Amino acid sequence: MRVYVEFIGGIAEKAKRKRVWLETEANITVKALFSKIFPLFIGRDTAETLFKSFLNREIIVVLNGTIATDFETKLNDGDKVYFFPMASGG
């Protein structure tokens, strides 16, 4: 199955890319993106850092226009997943 992933803002800098189409196994979860897929193309350390940021609510994962709050959410073929840093300002 194919999943579109886009990194926004500072996350794109950490991932060293803005967007990618991923070929994955069926029924992969958001958590598996961080633990199995991301280490292959952005490195284990960066993937772990992003996952910790997700757990700490420092980044938002949006799946097909809806915020994914559960890391066990399953992805489907053609899904679009966006990773946004939490807004900050002054």
N, C-alpha and C positions, 0 to 999 in steps of 0.2 A: 504494500500500500504506500501511497505518497502523501506526505504531510508538508504543508508550507509553513516555514518558521521565519519570523521577522523579529530582529532585535532593534529596539528603539533607544536613542540617546546614548548614555554612558554604557549601557549593556552591549551595544554594538561595538564600542571601543574595546571592552573586555573580551568579547567573542571574536574580535578581529574580522567581523563581517556583519552585513546588515540583514541579509536574507538568504535563505537556502531552501530548496525542495529536498526533503529527506525520503529515502526509500527505507521503510521499516517493516517489521513483522506486523501482522494483524493484531488488533486489540491491545496495542501498546498504551501505557498510561502516561500521564504528565510526569510522574515520578521517574518512569523508565526513560523518558527523554533526557532527564538530568543524569541518571545513573548509567544508562547503557549507550545511548546515542551520542549525546554531547561530548563525552570524553574522547570519542573517536575523531572528532574534527575540531574541537576547541581546547582539548586537553583536560585531563582529570582534575587538576587543581582549579581551573576556571569553572568547570562544570560543578564541582563541589561548592565553590564560592557562590555561584548563581543559585544553587539549590538552597543553601543556607539563607541567602537573601530572600528567596521565595518563602521559606518557612517563617522568617522573621518579618514578613510583610514589607520588605524593602523594595520588592519588585512585584508587579502585578502580571499575572498570566491571563490573557484574554483568548478564549477559544471560540471562534466563530461569532465574535461580537458579545460574548458573555464572559464575565470574570469567572475564572476557575479557582475556587477556593479549596477544593479537595484534590490532593495530588494523586489520588487513585482514579481520577476521571479518565475514562478510556477515550482514545482518539479513533477517528474513522478515516477512511480513504478520502482525500481531498480536503480534510480539515485545514483551517488556517489558525495558527497559534502565534500570538504576538506577546513579546516580553517588554513591559514598560517599567521604567524606574518610578518609584513613588515621587509624586510632585513635591518639590520643595521651593521655598521662596522666602522672601523677606518683606 
